[in-house]
């Protein structure tokens, strides 16, 4: 999922064509369908190509390998269609520096990797974040509420958040319509799973 490199489909389709041919030649098996799966990306911090661009290129790759004898194609574009439909609302539970001389400011929220934001693992997905506070910005580390040392969403990629952001302020994680509620752990470290509201 979240595959932004269109050339990946080219390589995959070429391999599938080889499998189609070998099965037909060696075993007389004629395959008629390719499930291209998902992977169609959503727009987070980094913008992606349009779905139309992916579709045009995938069709071109299919025609290069299969000509006019195209198999039936199934696509699963879930993330690209649904991600913008969700906003995860969190609350700041602590703003701190690790020591008096520490440069980095840490912002802890009441949601984290174990409550819907597992796709921040290795900072793979960088969700846009919005706050009601305005003013001077500072790069921060953003972490979740649990005592697990892995519950740090963004440490290398520095998000800019307002200096006046304080305990009790809300942070709105945008484009969280895909996977966040399904990845929300049940009672990890005693924290309840995410609640969902449909508007």
Buried (B, 14 or more C-beta within 10 A) or exposed (E): BBBBEBEEBBEBBEEBBEEBEEEEEEEEEEEEEBEBBBBBBBBBEEEBBEBEEBEEBBEEBBEEBBEEEEBEBEBBBBBBBBBBEBBBBBBBBEBEEEEEEEEBBBBBBBBBBBBBBBBBEEEEBBBBBEBEBEEEEBEBBBBBBBEBEEBBBBEEEEBEBBBEBEEEBBBBBBBBBBBBBEBBBEEBBEBEBBEEEEE
